[in-house]
């Protein structure tokens, strides 16, 4: 397992275990100086917490947060 893969797995575990986030199914990919997190969280507060938890752990790497908030997509089109 590469150092980047190990760090990604460690960060995923930290997100799952941190009480502010506690979300399963978030994916963290580390590539050199970039950390990309993706997946779906239950509310905007958890989305903010994801960024906080990762910033505490990624050092000087750039954090790219691609997480979505469940139910926050565009409204469904009305049926006519």
The first five atom37 places (N, CA, C, CB, O) and aatype in JSON, in Angstrom:
{
  "aatype": [20, 20, 20, 20, 20, 20, 20, 20, 20, 20, 20, 20, 20, 20, 20, 20, 20, 20, 20, 20, 20, 20, 20, 20, 20, 20, 20, 20, 20, 20, 20, 20, 20, 20, 20, 20, 20, 20, 20, 20, 20, 20, 20, 20, 20, 20, 20, 20, 20, 20, 20, 20, 20, 20, 20, 20, 20, 20, 20, 20, 20, 20, 20, 20, 20, 20, 20, 20, 20, 20, 20, 20, 20, 20, 20, 20, 20, 20, 20, 20],
  "atom_mask": [
    [1, 1, 1, 1, 1],
    [1, 1, 1, 1, 1],
    [1, 1, 1, 1, 1],
    [1, 1, 1, 1, 1],
    [1, 1, 1, 1, 1],
    [1, 1, 1, 1, 1],
    [1, 1, 1, 1, 1],
    [1, 1, 1, 1, 1],
    [1, 1, 1, 1, 1],
    [1, 1, 1, 1, 1],
    [1, 1, 1, 1, 1],
    [1, 1, 1, 1, 1],
    [1, 1, 1, 1, 1],
    [1, 1, 1, 1, 1],
    [1, 1, 1, 1, 1],
    [1, 1, 1, 1, 1],
    [1, 1, 1, 1, 1],
    [1, 1, 1, 1, 1],
    [1, 1, 1, 1, 1],
    [1, 1, 1, 1, 1],
    [1, 1, 1, 1, 1],
    [1, 1, 1, 1, 1],
    [1, 1, 1, 1, 1],
    [1, 1, 1, 1, 1],
    [1, 1, 1, 1, 1],
    [1, 1, 1, 1, 1],
    [1, 1, 1, 1, 1],
    [1, 1, 1, 1, 1],
    [1, 1, 1, 1, 1],
    [1, 1, 1, 1, 1],
    [1, 1, 1, 1, 1],
    [1, 1, 1, 1, 1],
    [1, 1, 1, 1, 1],
    [1, 1, 1, 1, 1],
    [1, 1, 1, 1, 1],
    [1, 1, 1, 1, 1],
    [1, 1, 1, 1, 1],
    [1, 1, 1, 1, 1],
    [1, 1, 1, 1, 1],
    [1, 1, 1, 1, 1],
    [1, 1, 1, 1, 1],
    [1, 1, 1, 1, 1],
    [1, 1, 1, 1, 1],
    [1, 1, 1, 1, 1],
    [1, 1, 1, 1, 1],
    [1, 1, 1, 1, 1],
    [1, 1, 1, 1, 1],
    [1, 1, 1, 1, 1],
    [1, 1, 1, 1, 1],
    [1, 1, 1, 1, 1],
    [1, 1, 1, 1, 1],
    [1, 1, 1, 1, 1],
    [1, 1, 1, 1, 1],
    [1, 1, 1, 1, 1],
    [1, 1, 1, 1, 1],
    [1, 1, 1, 1, 1],
    [1, 1, 1, 1, 1],
    [1, 1, 1, 1, 1],
    [1, 1, 1, 1, 1],
    [1, 1, 1, 1, 1],
    [1, 1, 1, 1, 1],
    [1, 1, 1, 1, 1],
    [1, 1, 1, 1, 1],
    [1, 1, 1, 1, 1],
    [1, 1, 1, 1, 1],
    [1, 1, 1, 1, 1],
    [1, 1, 1, 1, 1],
    [1, 1, 1, 1, 1],
    [1, 1, 1, 1, 1],
    [1, 1, 1, 1, 1],
    [1, 1, 1, 1, 1],
    [1, 1, 1, 1, 1],
    [1, 1, 1, 1, 1],
    [1, 1, 1, 1, 1],
    [1, 1, 1, 1, 1],
    [1, 1, 1, 1, 1],
    [1, 1, 1, 1, 1],
    [1, 1, 1, 1, 1],
    [1, 1, 1, 1, 1],
    [1, 1, 1, 1, 1]
  ],
  "atom_positions": [
    [[0.86, -1.18, 0.0], [0.0, 0.0, 0.0], [0.91, 1.24, 0.0], [-0.98, 0.0, 1.24], [1.83, 1.35, 0.81]],
    [[0.62, 2.16, -0.92], [1.43, 3.37, -1.0], [1.14, 4.3, 0.18], [1.18, 4.11, -2.34], [0.13, 4.14, 0.87]],
    [[2.02, 5.25, 0.39], [1.83, 6.22, 1.47], [0.53, 7.02, 1.27], [3.03, 7.19, 1.56], [-0.2, 7.27, 2.23]],
    [[0.24, 7.42, 0.01], [-0.99, 8.15, -0.28], [-2.23, 7.3, 0.02], [-1.01, 8.61, -1.75], [-3.2, 7.8, 0.6]],
    [[-2.19, 6.02, -0.36], [-3.33, 5.13, -0.09], [-3.54, 4.93, 1.4], [-3.12, 3.78, -0.77], [-4.67, 4.92, 1.9]],
    [[-2.43, 4.76, 2.11], [-2.49, 4.59, 3.57], [-3.11, 5.82, 4.21], [-1.09, 4.32, 4.15], [-3.98, 5.7, 5.07]],
    [[-2.67, 7.01, 3.81], [-3.21, 8.24, 4.37], [-4.69, 8.38, 4.04], [-2.43, 9.46, 3.85], [-5.48, 8.78, 4.9]],
    [[-5.09, 8.05, 2.81], [-6.51, 8.12, 2.43], [-7.36, 7.22, 3.31], [-6.68, 7.73, 0.97], [-8.43, 7.63, 3.76]],
    [[-6.91, 5.99, 3.54], [-7.65, 5.06, 4.4], [-7.72, 5.58, 5.83], [-7.0, 3.66, 4.37], [-8.76, 5.46, 6.48]],
    [[-6.62, 6.15, 6.32], [-6.59, 6.7, 7.68], [-7.59, 7.87, 7.81], [-5.15, 7.18, 8.03], [-8.28, 7.99, 8.81]],
    [[-7.64, 8.72, 6.78], [-8.57, 9.86, 6.81], [-10.02, 9.4, 6.73], [-8.26, 10.82, 5.65], [-10.88, 9.98, 7.4]],
    [[-10.31, 8.38, 5.94], [-11.67, 7.84, 5.88], [-12.09, 7.31, 7.25], [-11.77, 6.71, 4.82], [-13.21, 7.52, 7.69]],
    [[-11.17, 6.62, 7.92], [-11.45, 6.1, 9.26], [-11.69, 7.25, 10.24], [-10.28, 5.22, 9.75], [-12.6, 7.17, 11.07]],
    [[-10.9, 8.3, 10.15], [-11.06, 9.46, 11.04], [-12.43, 10.1, 10.84], [-9.95, 10.49, 10.79], [-13.08, 10.49, 11.81]],
    [[-12.89, 10.2, 9.59], [-14.21, 10.78, 9.33], [-15.32, 9.91, 9.89], [-14.42, 10.98, 7.83], [-16.3, 10.42, 10.43]],
    [[-15.18, 8.6, 9.76], [-16.21, 7.69, 10.26], [-16.29, 7.69, 11.78], [-15.95, 6.27, 9.76], [-17.37, 7.53, 12.35]],
    [[-15.14, 7.89, 12.44], [-15.1, 7.8, 13.9], [-15.31, 9.13, 14.61], [-13.79, 7.22, 14.32], [-15.65, 9.14, 15.79]],
    [[-15.12, 10.24, 13.92], [-15.28, 11.55, 14.56], [-16.76, 11.84, 14.75], [-14.61, 12.66, 13.71], [-17.54, 11.76, 13.8]],
    [[-17.16, 12.18, 15.97], [-18.56, 12.41, 16.29], [-19.2, 13.57, 15.54], [-18.7, 12.66, 17.75], [-20.42, 13.61, 15.38]],
    [[-18.39, 14.5, 15.07], [-18.94, 15.62, 14.3], [-19.37, 15.2, 12.91], [-17.92, 16.74, 14.2], [-20.24, 15.83, 12.31]],
    [[-18.78, 14.13, 12.41], [-19.07, 13.66, 11.05], [-19.85, 12.35, 11.11], [-17.77, 13.49, 10.24], [-21.01, 12.29, 10.71]],
    [[-19.2, 11.3, 11.62], [-19.8, 9.98, 11.79], [-20.57, 9.52, 10.56], [-20.72, 9.99, 12.98], [-21.69, 9.03, 10.67]],
    [[-19.96, 9.69, 9.4], [-20.59, 9.27, 8.14], [-19.78, 8.13, 7.53], [-20.7, 10.47, 7.13], [-18.56, 8.24, 7.37]],
    [[-20.46, 7.05, 7.19], [-19.84, 5.96, 6.45], [-19.95, 6.28, 4.97], [-20.51, 4.58, 6.79], [-20.84, 7.03, 4.57]],
    [[-19.1, 5.74, 4.18], [-19.23, 5.88, 2.74], [-18.57, 7.12, 2.15], [-20.65, 5.89, 2.38], [-18.73, 7.38, 0.96]],
    [[-17.84, 7.87, 2.94], [-17.07, 8.97, 2.38], [-15.77, 8.4, 1.82], [-16.8, 10.09, 3.44], [-15.16, 7.52, 2.43]],
    [[-15.36, 8.9, 0.68], [-14.14, 8.4, 0.05], [-13.1, 9.51, 0.03], [-14.42, 7.89, -1.39], [-13.38, 10.64, -0.37]],
    [[-11.89, 9.17, 0.47], [-10.79, 10.13, 0.48], [-9.69, 9.59, -0.41], [-10.27, 10.39, 1.93], [-9.23, 8.47, -0.24]],
    [[-9.28, 10.41, -1.36], [-8.19, 10.04, -2.26], [-7.07, 11.07, -2.08], [-8.68, 9.99, -3.76], [-7.3, 12.28, -2.12]],
    [[-5.86, 10.57, -1.88], [-4.7, 11.42, -1.71], [-3.78, 11.22, -2.91], [-3.95, 11.11, -0.36], [-3.44, 10.09, -3.27]],
    [[-3.4, 12.33, -3.51], [-2.46, 12.29, -4.64], [-1.46, 13.41, -4.44], [-3.2, 12.42, -6.02], [-1.72, 14.56, -4.8]],
    [[-0.32, 13.07, -3.89], [0.72, 14.07, -3.65], [0.25, 15.13, -2.67], [1.14, 14.72, -4.95], [0.01, 14.84, -1.5]],
    [[0.13, 16.37, -3.16], [-0.24, 17.47, -2.26], [-1.74, 17.76, -2.27], [0.52, 18.71, -2.63], [-2.16, 18.79, -1.73]],
    [[-2.55, 16.88, -2.87], [-4.01, 17.09, -2.92], [-4.73, 15.98, -2.18], [-4.5, 17.17, -4.38], [-4.38, 14.8, -2.3]],
    [[-5.76, 16.37, -1.42], [-6.64, 15.42, -0.75], [-8.04, 15.72, -1.24], [-6.53, 15.53, 0.83], [-8.55, 16.83, -1.08]],
    [[-8.68, 14.71, -1.84], [-10.02, 14.89, -2.4], [-10.98, 14.0, -1.61], [-10.06, 14.54, -3.94], [-10.76, 12.79, -1.5]],
    [[-12.03, 14.6, -1.07], [-13.05, 13.84, -0.35], [-14.35, 13.94, -1.14], [-13.23, 14.38, 1.12], [-14.73, 15.01, -1.62]],
    [[-15.03, 12.79, -1.26], [-16.3, 12.75, -1.98], [-17.26, 11.82, -1.25], [-16.1, 12.3, -3.44], [-16.86, 11.01, -0.41]],
    [[-18.52, 11.96, -1.58], [-19.57, 11.16, -0.96], [-20.72, 12.05, -0.57], [-19.03, 10.41, 0.27], [-20.78, 13.22, -0.96]],
    [[-21.64, 11.51, 0.2], [-22.84, 12.24, 0.61], [-22.93, 12.28, 2.12], [-24.1, 11.61, 0.01], [-22.73, 11.27, 2.79]],
    [[-23.23, 13.46, 2.64], [-23.44, 13.65, 4.08], [-24.9, 14.04, 4.31], [-22.47, 14.73, 4.67], [-25.6, 14.42, 3.37]],
    [[-25.34, 13.94, 5.55], [-26.76, 14.12, 5.84], [-27.21, 15.57, 5.94], [-27.1, 13.42, 7.1], [-28.39, 15.85, 5.74]],
    [[-26.29, 16.5, 6.26], [-26.72, 17.89, 6.41], [-25.53, 18.83, 6.24], [-27.39, 18.11, 7.79], [-24.38, 18.39, 6.26]],
    [[-25.8, 20.13, 6.08], [-24.71, 21.1, 5.86], [-23.7, 21.17, 7.01], [-25.29, 22.47, 5.65], [-22.52, 21.42, 6.78]],
    [[-24.15, 20.94, 8.25], [-23.23, 20.97, 9.38], [-22.19, 19.86, 9.26], [-23.99, 20.84, 10.7], [-21.02, 20.05, 9.58]],
    [[-22.63, 18.69, 8.8], [-21.68, 17.58, 8.64], [-20.71, 17.87, 7.5], [-22.43, 16.26, 8.37], [-19.54, 17.49, 7.58]],
    [[-21.18, 18.54, 6.45], [-20.28, 18.91, 5.35], [-19.17, 19.82, 5.88], [-21.07, 19.62, 4.22], [-18.0, 19.64, 5.54]],
    [[-19.54, 20.8, 6.71], [-18.53, 21.68, 7.3], [-17.58, 20.9, 8.21], [-19.2, 22.81, 8.1], [-16.38, 21.14, 8.22]],
    [[-18.14, 19.95, 8.95], [-17.32, 19.15, 9.86], [-16.32, 18.28, 9.09], [-18.21, 18.26, 10.73], [-15.2, 18.08, 9.56]],
    [[-16.71, 17.77, 7.92], [-15.79, 16.99, 7.1], [-14.54, 17.82, 6.8], [-16.48, 16.53, 5.78], [-13.42, 17.35, 6.98]],
    [[-14.75, 19.05, 6.36], [-13.63, 19.93, 6.03], [-12.78, 20.2, 7.27], [-14.13, 21.25, 5.44], [-11.55, 20.2, 7.19]],
    [[-13.41, 20.44, 8.41], [-12.67, 20.71, 9.65], [-11.8, 19.52, 10.05], [-13.64, 21.05, 10.78], [-10.62, 19.68, 10.36]],
    [[-12.39, 18.34, 10.04], [-11.67, 17.14, 10.45], [-10.47, 16.91, 9.53], [-12.6, 15.9, 10.44], [-9.37, 16.61, 9.99]],
    [[-10.69, 17.05, 8.22], [-9.59, 16.8, 7.3], [-8.51, 17.88, 7.38], [-10.12, 16.72, 5.88], [-7.33, 17.56, 7.33]],
    [[-8.91, 19.13, 7.51], [-7.9, 20.2, 7.6], [-6.99, 19.99, 8.81], [-8.59, 21.57, 7.69], [-5.81, 20.33, 8.77]],
    [[-7.55, 19.44, 9.88], [-6.75, 19.17, 11.07], [-5.69, 18.11, 10.82], [-7.66, 18.73, 12.22], [-4.71, 18.02, 11.55]],
    [[-5.88, 17.29, 9.76], [-5.03, 16.12, 9.56], [-4.2, 16.12, 8.28], [-5.85, 14.92, 9.58], [-3.32, 15.27, 8.14]],
    [[-4.45, 17.02, 7.35], [-3.78, 16.92, 6.06], [-2.53, 17.79, 5.94], [-4.73, 17.3, 4.97], [-1.86, 17.77, 4.91]],
    [[-2.21, 18.52, 6.96], [-1.01, 19.35, 6.91], [-1.13, 20.43, 5.85], [0.21, 18.49, 6.65], [-2.15, 21.11, 5.77]],
    [[-0.11, 20.59, 5.04], [-0.1, 21.64, 4.02], [-0.72, 21.23, 2.7], [1.29, 22.07, 3.78], [-0.63, 21.97, 1.72]],
    [[-1.35, 20.06, 2.65], [-1.97, 19.62, 1.4], [-3.21, 20.43, 1.08], [-2.32, 18.13, 1.48], [-3.85, 20.99, 1.98]],
    [[-3.55, 20.51, -0.2], [-4.75, 21.19, -0.66], [-5.94, 20.25, -0.48], [-4.62, 21.63, -2.15], [-5.89, 19.09, -0.9]],
    [[-7.0, 20.74, 0.15], [-8.21, 19.95, 0.36], [-9.24, 20.32, -0.69], [-8.77, 20.17, 1.79], [-9.59, 21.49, -0.86]],
    [[-9.74, 19.3, -1.39], [-10.8, 19.48, -2.37], [-12.02, 18.72, -1.84], [-10.37, 18.96, -3.81], [-12.01, 17.49, -1.75]],
    [[-13.07, 19.45, -1.48], [-14.27, 18.86, -0.88], [-15.36, 18.74, -1.94], [-14.76, 19.71, 0.32], [-15.97, 19.74, -2.34]],
    [[-15.61, 17.51, -2.38], [-16.64, 17.24, -3.37], [-17.87, 16.58, -2.75], [-16.09, 16.36, -4.48], [-18.69, 15.99, -3.45]],
    [[-18.0, 16.67, -1.43], [-19.14, 16.03, -0.77], [-20.43, 16.75, -1.13], [-18.95, 16.01, 0.75], [-20.45, 17.96, -1.37]],
    [[-21.52, 15.98, -1.18], [-22.86, 16.51, -1.42], [-23.67, 16.35, -0.14], [-23.55, 15.77, -2.61], [-23.4, 15.48, 0.68]],
    [[-24.66, 17.21, 0.01], [-25.59, 17.1, 1.12], [-26.83, 16.39, 0.6], [-25.95, 18.51, 1.72], [-27.4, 16.79, -0.42]],
    [[-27.25, 15.33, 1.28], [-28.41, 14.56, 0.85], [-29.64, 15.45, 0.71], [-28.69, 13.42, 1.83], [-29.94, 16.25, 1.6]],
    [[-30.34, 15.32, -0.4], [-31.56, 16.07, -0.61], [-31.37, 17.5, -1.0], [-32.37, 16.02, 0.6], [-32.33, 18.27, -1.02]],
    [[-30.13, 17.91, -1.3], [-29.91, 19.32, -1.62], [-29.77, 19.57, -3.11], [-28.68, 19.82, -0.91], [-29.39, 20.67, -3.52]],
    [[-30.06, 18.57, -3.91], [-29.96, 18.75, -5.36], [-31.07, 19.62, -5.88], [-29.99, 17.41, -6.05], [-31.9, 20.11, -5.11]],
    [[-31.1, 19.83, -7.18], [-32.15, 20.67, -7.76], [-33.53, 20.05, -7.55], [-31.88, 20.88, -9.25], [-33.65, 18.82, -7.51]],
    [[-34.55, 20.85, -7.42], [-35.88, 20.29, -7.21], [-36.31, 19.49, -8.44], [-36.9, 21.41, -6.92], [-35.92, 19.81, -9.56]],
    [[-37.12, 18.46, -8.22], [-37.57, 17.67, -9.36], [-38.46, 18.53, -10.27], [-38.33, 16.41, -8.89], [-39.14, 19.44, -9.81]],
    [[-38.43, 18.22, -11.56], [-39.27, 18.95, -12.5], [-40.73, 18.64, -12.22], [-38.9, 18.6, -13.95], [-41.09, 17.51, -11.89]],
    [[-41.56, 19.66, -12.36], [-42.99, 19.46, -12.12], [-43.59, 18.71, -13.3], [-43.72, 20.82, -11.91], [-43.22, 18.94, -14.45]],
    [[-44.5, 17.84, -12.99], [-45.22, 17.12, -14.04], [-46.36, 18.0, -14.52], [-45.75, 15.74, -13.54], [-47.09, 18.58, -13.71]],
    [[-46.51, 18.1, -15.8], [-47.57, 18.96, -16.37], [-48.71, 18.12, -16.84], [-47.05, 19.82, -17.51], [-49.7, 18.65, -17.35]]
  ]
}
